[in-house]
Amino acid sequence: MTGPARDRTAAGPASALRWTLVVPLKSAHEAKSRLAAWLEPGPRRALVRAMAADTLAAAAAAQRVDRIVVVTGDPATARYARRAAGALVDVVAEPEPGGLNPAARAGIARARELAPSHGVGVLLGDLPALRPADLDDALAQAARCPLALATDACGTGTTLLTAVPGSTVDPAFGPGSAQVHQARGHVRLFVAAGLTHDVDVPADLAAVLALGVGPRTRRAAGGLAPPC
């Protein structure tokens, strides 16, 4: 189902480029397995959903973003996504076989079908300290490069992968993805900390809480004490 986009696309300089973001989301039952040794299933699912919702809400509030394509095979996750980002969300079923890169490719194909004149970006769904203005700044930089990326806090992973209209993008998320993406022509962006801090292990959660997270993550993390 496709919701109404902001549809503010117009001819103009690169700085005015509009964006469709692709956010692949696993089922909350399956996501963040590396937190399972620390968190019981119920609190872990709540935290996963909260982080995704805060990420989507921040993306939806960014002024340069007109659409968000959520790729998921889980109806409950799709409902949470629509609740967080509203009418900007278009949901695409995760392809089989699944995985982050097939999901990203399916989302990119849908994004370019919906809005071929937009830039397209693949954004991780576990960036609960993301702020709309920081995403806008990253996308303004990305509009000046055919291909670009934002790395994680370690500089080895990728949190945002972008391509302007007419540029072919081949996602390679996973260990060492930043180097792979740079070898494929993606230019590294200089971005704020909220766009570099994804959450895979308990120490990552401690780091984003120190940065300041969205309200849903703050509620879900209340009372939790991530080990250092």
Secondary structure, DSSP 4 states (H G I P E B T S, - for coil): -BPPP-----S--GGG--EEEEEE---TTTS-GGGTTTS-HHHHHHHHHHHHHHHHHHHHH-TTEEEEEEEES-HHHHHHHHHHHGGGEEEEEPPSS--HHHHHHHHHHHHHHH-TTSEEEEE-S--TT--HHHHHHHHHHHTTSSEEEEE-TTSSSEEEEEE-TT-------STTHHHHHHHTTPEEP---GGGT---SSHHHHHHHHHH---HHHHHHTTT-----
